[in-house]
Each structure stands twice: as structure tokens, then as C-alpha cells.
């Protein structure tokens, strides 16, 4: 049995990865045509395949939920 080491990232590394991910997402949204947004999909672990068009509002709502979770945790501290 092999033990896997946990890999920790610095706050700046996480922010950089989030920034790069956001840039790539915005690029797709800005440059894709409507047909591609409707016909191409990407899997979600719970909801299975979502079209790229479905991912656009989902990402925003998902981020808002994380912000609420952060505020909830801060209030408990």
C-alpha cells in the first residue's frame, strides 16, 4: 500500500490557478458560436454532461455559493 502525500498550495498559487481558469472560461464564452455552446458539453460530477451554454450561468452561481460559504464561516469565527 502506498501513501500519497498531500500537496498544499500557497494562496498566491491558488489565486493564479483560479485567474487562469477564469481567463480560459471567458475566452471560450467570448469566442464560441451559439451552436458550439449548445452542442458541446463538459461533464459535471453530479449533473453529468452539461452543455457549454449550461455551464455559463452554473459557474457564476457556483462561485456565489462559495462566497456565501466563506461568509458563513467568517461569521462563526
Secondary structure, DSSP 8 states (H G I E B T S, - for coil): ----------HHHHHHHHHHHHHHHHHHHHH--HHHHHH-EEEETTTEEEEHHHHHHHHHHHHHHHHHHHHHHHHH-
